[in-house]
């Protein structure tokens, strides 16, 4: 048996089902095979069943909207590039560190200037 190797989401943010069967084939993640609308070549998945029920209940009640078929699956959001995200987080943290060091330097300089002014005022 195959198990979910990653947690993918649909473009609208719903969690993809851990495993699903479509046209007699079992999937444990997004697939580019033919989707329920008969279109192939774009990653899609069925969503977790409890999310389908919640999604249907929260949809506006317009003609043709809120049916289980329209809400039970979705196109998959792109896979995140974790190396890129880690690098961006590191770069942002480094930038903040440099800003903090500059602010500390500015505060130390302002403190020295204030102390010098107080010393001068004592002499008056």
N, C-alpha and C positions, 0 to 999 in steps of 0.2 A: 504494500500500500504506500502511496505517495502522500506526503503531508505538505502543508503550506510552507514555503521557504522564505516568503516575504509578505509583508502586509501592504497590499496595493489599495488604492482608492480610485473611485470614479472621478471624472472631471468636476462633478458637483459635490465631491467630498465624502461620498458614502463609502463604507468599507466593503471591499470585494469579499465574496464568500470564500471560506477556506478551501472548499472543494465544491464542484458542481458537475452535473451531467447535462450534456447538450448533444442532441442527435446521436445518443448511444455512446458518446465519448466522455471520459472523466477528465476534468481539468482541475488543477490546484493553483491556478493563477490566471492572469489575463491571457487571452488567446486572440490570434488574428484570424481564426477560422470563422466561418459564416455565423453571424449573430442572429438573434431571433427575427430580425427584419430581413434576413437573407443577404446581408452585405458582408463581404469578407475583406481582409487586408488592413483593418484598423483594430488595434487592441481593445478588447471589451471584456466584461465579466458580469456574472450575476452578482447581486449584492446580498449581504447577510439578510436572511428572512425577516428578522425582527425589524431591520431598518426599512424593508419594503413596506411592512404594515404601517410603521410610523410615517413614512414618506407619503403613502397613499392618504392617510388620515389628515395630513397637513396640507395637501394640495388643494387649490381652489376647485370648486365643483362646477367646472365648465363642461359643455358637451365634449365628450371624447377625452377629457382629462381625468387623471387619477385612476386609470385602470391598472390592474396588476401588470399587464403586459408592458405598459409604457414605463413602469417604475421598477420592475424586477431586475433590470440590467442597465448598464451604462458604459460609456467609453472610458477606458482607463486613463488616468492622469499620467503624465510622463514620470519615469523612474527618477527619483532624486539622485544627483551625483554627490554622494557623501564626501568624497575627497574634496570636491569643490566647496561644499558647504563647510567642511572643517577648516579649509584654508581661509574662507571668507570670515569665519568666526575668529580664527587666530589673528588675521589682519586687523579686524575691528578691535579686538582686545589690545593688540599692540598699539594701535592708534590711541586708544583710551589711556593706556599706560603712559605714552609720551605726553598726552595732554595733562595728565595728573602730575607728571614730573615737572612740566613747565609751570603749572599753577603753583606747585610747592616752591619752586625757585622764585616766582613772582612774589609769593607771600613772604618768603624769607627776606627778600630785598625790601619789601614794604615794611616789614618789622624792623629791620636795621635802620631804615630811614626814620621811622617813628621814634625809635629809641634815641637816635641822634638828635631829633627835634626836641625830645624831652630833656636830654642832657643839656642842650643849648638853652632851653627855657629855665633850667635850674640856675644857670650862671647869671641870669638877669637880675 
